[in-house]
């Protein structure tokens, strides 16, 4: 009797299909539906749609991350460019003239070799790239904060290769000025009453400089006041060129002042009097210094693709 009961319970033919058989039939039905959808093309379209949605979601997430982390959070308002990439007319009165930038058909510098601000890297592009525009910039700073210890931009002047004034404006610092430093800056209180706000001036200046070779004397100080980082491969700092010192008869590794170099090479006096410096005059003098060593300087850079 017990043997009979065991057969009735355990034999699938007598007690119905087992769970394993039911599972196999269910799986077969699923595979059949899947093959049918694949033949009709519905399943493939659905998979592609999901894949595209997933890729688009990743792209949007990456774009948001770039926008949020594109700059250095420790430097609010700083601009980081993306690389795809001489004198005297009322020198203390900004002219704000806008003229056509002159082009220099000499060796060109490629923006494709630009690196981060901390790395001084130069790469000279082949002449077929075409001439790049050369600009010289000089800025004047005033003091803000306790005892004027913080330097902020108060005037910026940009001139072309031929010395034409491209940009010259007084700029209102972000913080309250506590020291105008007029003896050196040439900036007075009345000059800043209707001055251009810093944020607006920053956009105007960066737009002019983007893609250009910028010449300056100790120019990193100007970039710092502007809260801007220009590509090293498109920057020419006349304060750090031994060849220029050599031509001026000065110690090769000495960081000579703009005034001293101009006097030694051109027998010309700048930054004289008690009225302070003129950023226009200084920018023009800087461009003239660059021209003295331009050919040899650019050839040196060309012979050292990465230096």
C-alpha positions in Angstrom: 0.0 0.0 0.0 2.8 2.4 0.8 4.6 1.6 -2.4 1.5 2.4 -4.4 1.1 5.8 -2.7 4.7 6.7 -3.4 4.3 6.0 -7.2 1.1 8.1 -7.4 2.8 11.1 -5.8 6.2 11.1 -7.5 5.3 9.9 -11.0 4.8 13.0 -13.3 2.7 11.0 -15.7 0.2 10.3 -13.0 0.4 13.4 -10.7 0.7 16.2 -13.4 3.7 18.0 -14.7 6.6 18.8 -12.4 7.8 22.3 -11.6 10.8 21.8 -13.8 8.7 20.9 -16.8 6.5 24.0 -16.2 9.6 26.2 -16.0 11.0 24.8 -19.2 7.7 25.4 -21.1 7.6 29.0 -19.7 11.2 29.6 -20.9 10.4 28.2 -24.3 7.4 30.5 -24.7 9.6 33.4 -23.6 12.2 32.5 -26.2 9.5 32.1 -28.9 8.1 35.6 -28.2 11.6 37.0 -28.2 12.4 35.4 -31.6 9.2 36.7 -33.0 9.9 40.3 -31.8 13.4 40.1 -33.2 12.2 38.9 -36.6 9.7 41.9 -36.7 12.5 44.3 -35.6 10.6 45.6 -32.5 13.0 44.2 -30.0 16.1 45.6 -31.7 14.6 49.1 -31.9 13.7 49.0 -28.3 17.2 48.0 -27.3 18.7 50.8 -29.5 16.3 53.3 -27.9 17.4 52.2 -24.4 21.1 52.3 -25.4 20.7 55.9 -26.9 18.9 57.1 -23.8 21.7 55.7 -21.6 24.4 57.4 -23.7 22.5 60.7 -23.8 22.2 60.6 -20.0 26.0 60.1 -19.7 26.7 63.0 -22.0 24.4 65.3 -20.0 26.0 64.3 -16.8 29.5 64.9 -18.2 28.5 68.4 -19.5 27.1 69.3 -16.1 30.3 68.1 -14.5 32.4 70.2 -16.9 30.3 73.3 -16.3 30.5 73.0 -12.6 34.2 72.0 -12.4 35.6 73.9 -15.4 37.4 76.5 -13.2 39.4 76.6 -10.1 37.0 77.0 -7.2 39.7 78.7 -5.2 39.7 81.6 -7.7 36.1 82.9 -8.1 35.6 84.7 -11.4 38.7 83.2 -13.0 38.5 82.4 -16.7 40.2 79.3 -18.2 40.3 79.5 -22.0 39.5 76.4 -24.0 42.1 75.5 -26.6 40.5 74.4 -30.0 42.8 77.7 -30.7 55.8 102.3 -30.2 54.5 107.1 -28.2 52.8 109.7 -26.4 49.2 110.9 -26.6 47.8 112.0 -23.3 49.1 108.8 -21.9 47.1 109.2 -18.7 43.8 109.4 -20.5 42.4 106.2 -21.8 41.3 106.4 -25.4 39.1 103.3 -25.8 39.7 103.2 -29.6 39.0 100.1 -31.6 41.2 99.5 -34.6 42.0 96.7 -36.9 44.6 94.3 -35.5 47.7 94.1 -37.6 48.9 90.7 -38.6 52.5 89.4 -38.4 53.4 87.0 -41.2 56.2 85.5 -39.2 56.4 82.2 -37.5 53.1 81.2 -36.0 52.5 79.5 -32.7 49.9 76.8 -32.5 47.3 76.7 -29.8 47.1 72.9 -30.1 50.2 72.6 -28.0 48.9 74.7 -25.1 49.1 73.3 -21.6 47.9 74.1 -18.2 49.0 77.5 -16.7 51.6 75.9 -14.5 53.6 74.4 -17.4 55.6 76.7 -19.6 55.4 74.8 -22.9 55.8 76.2 -26.4 55.1 74.5 -29.7 55.6 76.4 -32.9 53.2 75.6 -35.7 54.1 75.3 -39.4 53.7 78.5 -41.5 50.8 77.0 -43.4 48.6 77.7 -40.3 48.7 81.4 -41.3 49.8 84.5 -39.3 48.6 85.0 -35.8 47.9 88.4 -34.4 50.4 89.8 -31.8 49.2 92.1 -29.0 51.0 93.7 -26.1 49.1 94.2 -22.8 49.9 96.2 -19.7 47.8 96.7 -16.6 47.8 99.1 -13.6 46.8 97.9 -10.2 45.5 99.6 -7.1 45.4 98.3 -3.5 42.3 97.0 -1.7 41.9 95.4 1.7 43.8 96.2 4.8 46.4 98.9 4.0 46.0 98.3 0.3 47.8 94.9 0.5 45.6 93.3 -2.2 46.3 94.2 -5.8 43.2 94.7 -8.1 42.9 95.7 -11.7 42.2 99.4 -12.2 43.3 100.0 -15.8 44.1 97.8 -18.8 45.7 98.8 -22.1 46.2 96.6 -25.2 48.1 97.6 -28.3 48.6 96.0 -31.7 51.9 94.9 -33.2 52.2 98.3 -34.8 51.4 100.1 -31.6 47.8 101.1 -32.3 45.6 101.2 -29.2 43.1 98.4 -29.3 41.8 98.7 -25.8 42.3 101.2 -22.9 39.9 101.6 -20.0 39.8 102.4 -16.3 38.3 99.4 -14.5 36.4 99.5 -11.2 37.9 97.0 -8.7 35.6 94.5 -7.1 36.5 95.7 -3.5 36.8 99.1 -2.0 40.1 100.8 -2.9 42.2 101.7 0.1 45.4 102.7 -1.8 45.3 104.2 -5.3 49.1 103.8 -5.6 49.0 106.8 -7.9 52.8 107.3 -7.8 53.1 104.0 -9.7 49.7 103.3 -11.1 48.8 106.7 -12.3 45.2 106.0 -11.2 43.3 108.6 -9.2 40.0 108.5 -7.4 38.2 110.4 -10.1 39.3 108.0 -12.7 37.3 105.2 -11.2 34.0 107.1 -10.6 32.6 106.0 -14.0 34.9 103.2 -14.6 33.9 99.9 -16.3 32.9 97.2 -13.8 35.5 94.4 -13.5 33.2 91.6 -14.7 32.4 93.5 -17.9 36.0 94.6 -18.5 37.2 91.0 -18.0 34.9 89.7 -20.7 35.9 92.4 -23.1 39.6 91.9 -22.6 39.5 88.1 -22.8 37.5 88.3 -26.0 40.2 90.5 -27.6 43.1 88.2 -26.4 41.6 84.8 -27.2 43.7 83.2 -30.0 46.3 85.9 -30.0 50.0 85.9 -29.0 50.2 88.2 -26.0 53.4 90.1 -25.2 53.9 91.6 -21.8 56.6 92.5 -19.2 56.1 90.3 -16.1 52.8 89.5 -17.7 51.7 86.9 -15.2 51.0 89.7 -12.7 48.6 91.2 -15.3 46.9 87.9 -15.9 46.5 87.4 -12.2 44.9 90.8 -11.7 42.6 90.0 -14.6 41.8 86.5 -13.1 42.7 84.9 -16.4 45.0 82.2 -17.6 46.4 82.6 -21.1 48.0 79.6 -22.9 51.7 79.5 -22.2 52.5 78.8 -25.9 50.8 82.1 -26.8 52.5 84.2 -24.2 55.8 86.2 -24.6 57.2 87.6 -21.4 60.0 90.2 -22.1 61.1 90.1 -18.5 62.4 86.5 -18.8 64.4 86.6 -22.1 68.2 86.3 -21.6 68.7 87.3 -25.2 67.0 90.7 -24.5 69.2 91.3 -21.5 72.3 90.4 -23.5 71.4 92.9 -26.2 70.9 95.5 -23.5 74.2 94.8 -22.0 72.7 93.6 -18.7 73.3 90.3 -16.8 71.7 87.5 -18.7 69.7 86.0 -15.9 68.7 89.3 -14.2 65.0 90.2 -14.3 65.4 93.7 -15.6 62.7 96.3 -15.4 60.8 97.6 -18.4 62.1 101.1 -17.8 65.7 99.9 -17.6 65.5 97.8 -20.8 63.8 100.6 -22.7 66.6 103.0 -21.7 69.4 100.6 -22.5 68.1 99.6 -25.9 66.3 102.7 -27.2 67.8 105.4 -25.0 64.3 106.4 -24.2 62.9 107.4 -20.8 59.5 106.0 -19.7 57.6 106.0 -16.4 59.0 109.5 -15.5 57.4 112.2 -13.4 55.1 112.0 -10.4 52.0 111.3 -12.4 52.6 107.5 -12.3 53.0 104.9 -15.0 50.9 104.8 -18.2 49.7 101.4 -19.2 49.5 102.5 -22.9 53.1 103.7 -22.9 54.3 100.6 -21.2 52.4 98.3 -23.6 53.9 100.0 -26.6 57.4 99.9 -25.1 57.0 96.2 -24.4 56.0 95.5 -28.0 59.1 97.4 -29.2 61.3 95.2 -26.9 59.7 92.1 -28.3 60.5 93.2 -31.9 64.2 93.5 -31.0 64.5 89.8 -30.4 61.4 88.5 -32.2 63.1 86.6 -35.0 65.8 84.9 -32.9 63.2 84.2 -30.1 60.7 82.6 -32.4 63.5 80.6 -34.1 64.6 79.3 -30.7 61.1 78.2 -29.9 60.8 76.6 -33.3 64.0 74.5 -32.8 62.7 73.4 -29.4 59.1 72.1 -30.0 58.6 71.4 -26.3 60.7 73.5 -23.8 
